[in-house]
Amino acid sequence: MNTAQLEKKRSLPFFGKKNSRRDHIVAIDLGSRTTKAVYLQRTGDKFSLVRYAIQDAPIYEKIPSPELLGEHLRAITQLLAPKTNVVTLVAGISDTILRSAELPQIPVAEIRLMLKFNTKTYLQQELADHVFDCSLLPDRVATKTEVAKGAPKSRVWVGGAKNQVVNDLQKAARLAGLVADQITLSALGPVNAFEKVFPVRFAKDIVALVDIGFKNTTINILCQGELALSRVLAIGGDKITTGLSEALGISYVEAEGIKLGMPTEVESSLQPLLSPLGRELRASMDFFEHQQEKTVTEVFISGGGGRSDFITHHLQADLMVACTKWNPASFLDVALPPQQAGEMEQVAPQLAVVLGAAASLF
């Protein structure tokens, strides 16, 4: 197998890599604390959400072996009972990178090879033994400096993961009797889902998508149909729950229940734990607004933290812009079992990443 073939096989497809003819779609988001999975089925020109699953990740404090992960994937797919063994796997924030860059105007296959051997120059970080894929942004008018140098650049979003991560995910899928046809990045999930739920706003507005996960929070700023900024913040639900547990002298489980169920009762303890997240998000928005001279008009909240009205309202006060919880499944018809249908409104914010991964296929 030559290098070009290897790069094509081992790439991480994202953004516009779609397969509109697939009638059954399974996507699995391997989060650091919980695994989220969905099974979609085509009916005519529409897709229905047939089943979802949310399960504790295997030994989430450690890196699971392919064998353990394979058992976990098998258990998840048994819950979904899909009519396909082809799956899309979502690699977590800690296992992937997503960067914007200005790179030479050369074919995508050549960009991947160039990054493989020289990430320090183009991404300002040494990323040895990684596999990359990229998406070219629309052409813009070259600056006078670029014209004078005779070297116009392409604007590119680069996604990557360690080869070991890709190999382990592929091996785990095989052990579970699955075919992992796509491995994608969790940071992109909310973007793909938002485009399906709000196509007009995606194309015309300037909004921020904030997904509050267990260990990290991602912020993606969309500017009139383009991903303009993507950042990962090392603050998530775990840090907030741990802080609340320590402040109140209660167990972690009790603190998690209070955080989601009775936050107003411990508002004085929660607010100082949420403020650092608000400051980091505001700093990211300020950076974008200063660079682009444009203003973010609304923030959409998802992830585990997106289930909390208290967190949404607190962030709105910190960010000084409207913050909204949203349902990333609302672009789908719902054909769920009765119990899951009744729980869907509450759990939907947690499914933004995995629904976005599924949506990227059609």
Salt bridges, closest charged atoms under 4 A:
GLU7 OE2 - LYS116 NZ 3.66
ASP23 OD1 - ARG42 NE 3.02
ASP29 OD2 - LYS36 NZ 3.86
GLU67 OE2 - LYS171 NZ 3.24
GLU102 OE2 - ARG140 NH2 2.80
ASP133 OD2 - LYS17 NZ 3.08
ASP133 OD1 - ARG112 NH1 3.04
GLU146 OE2 - ARG140 NH2 3.08
ASP181 OD2 - ARG22 NH2 2.51
ASP205 OD2 - ARG201 NE 2.65
GLU226 OE1 - ARG155 NH1 3.38
ASP238 OD2 - LYS215 NZ 3.18
GLU256 OE1 - LYS259 NZ 3.22
ASP286 OD1 - ARG282 NE 2.99
GLU289 OE1 - ARG282 NH2 3.04
GLU298 OE1 - ARG201 NH1 2.73
ASP309 OD1 - LYS325 NZ 3.05
ASP318 OD2 - HIS314 NE2 3.24
